[in-house]
Amino acid sequence: MTTTTATTPPAPATDDTPVLTATGVTMRFGGLTAVRAVDLTVSAHEIVGLIGPNGAGKTTFFNCLTGLYIPTEGTVTYRDTVLPPKPHLVTKAGVARTFQNIRLFANMTVLENVLVGRHTRTHEGLFSALLRTPRFHRAETASTRRAMELLDFTGLAPKADHLARNLPYGEQRKLEIARALASDPGLLLLDEPTAGMNPQETRATEALVRAIRAQGTAVLVIEHDMRFIFNLCDRVAVLVQGEKLVEGTSDVVQADERVIAAYLGTPFEGAPGEEELAEVEAAEAGAGATTGAGAGTGTDTAGTGTGTETAGDPGAARTEEDR
């Protein structure tokens, strides 16, 4: 495995600086609209939640933010710079993510998985690795030290030499987060980080996300666990049928009758029927298949473009129900 020299991560922003700005993001698949004119901002050191019923377009919106999909309309900027439509370039810019379904290198160790995430902050090449120059050894030592810091931060340091596939489900989730953090992001996107977890694991994840924010990284999180979201987030945005219904503090969102109606399944004016929703889901699935290396391969958080493996855990086979 080639280890490379670390480069300087993006400079931290001030508390009130917008880290992410999504303006009028729309995603159509043929004549079907999965996300419609969504605006969202995330400030530095802020935790923002994104919730909505199944099929609301939350993961599709995440994919637009991270370069897996190119929005049909709208712009996405990170610190006032328009993000390129390539996942690895988005990661290099300072935006990292995890996925709803666990995507790890199952036959690599825990430490090696985190080292993969360092590639956007390194610049040593093949010849340096082959020649094993002093510069390469310094780079290797620095990368390993940073990776071990992240494993210690996530509580995985004692299992650094274990294969990723042998970790319990909850620890595989933590490893994905550690790998995402290895790119030193200014913004971390978490797609259902507590899916399949028991209450104790959920509380541990909540504490971890707070610790990530305390270190200066903003967080945007999708989650179906409402208690987790409302306890954790500074602001919450609600998507329904691809449109932002309401945004505000936890108290504001919980008291909104439209949100209650959406979760209870009460139809609203202009709401599509079941057949239309099925068509959107089918179109999204087709788009994911045709993007090839963009959506189905790559290291996800690292975006190296190489193939991935899914760890051998029951949670890894879960169906991605919310696109």
ABEGO torsion letter per residue (X at the ends): XBBBBBBBBBBBBBAABBABBBBGBBBBBEABBABBGBBBBBBBGBBBBBBEBBGAGAAAAAAAAAGABBBABEBBBBGGBBBBABAAAAAAAGBBBBBABBBBBAABBAAAAAAAAAAAABABBAAAAAAGBAAAAAAAAAAAAAAAAAAAAAGAAAAAABBAAABBAAAAAAAAAAAAAAAGBABBBBBGAABGBBAAAAAAAAAAAAAAAAAGBBBBBBBABAAAAAAABABBBBBBGGBBABBEBAAAAAABAAAAAAAAGBBBBGBBBAAAAAAAAAAAAAAAAAAEAAAABEAGAAGAGBBBBBBBBAAAABBBABX
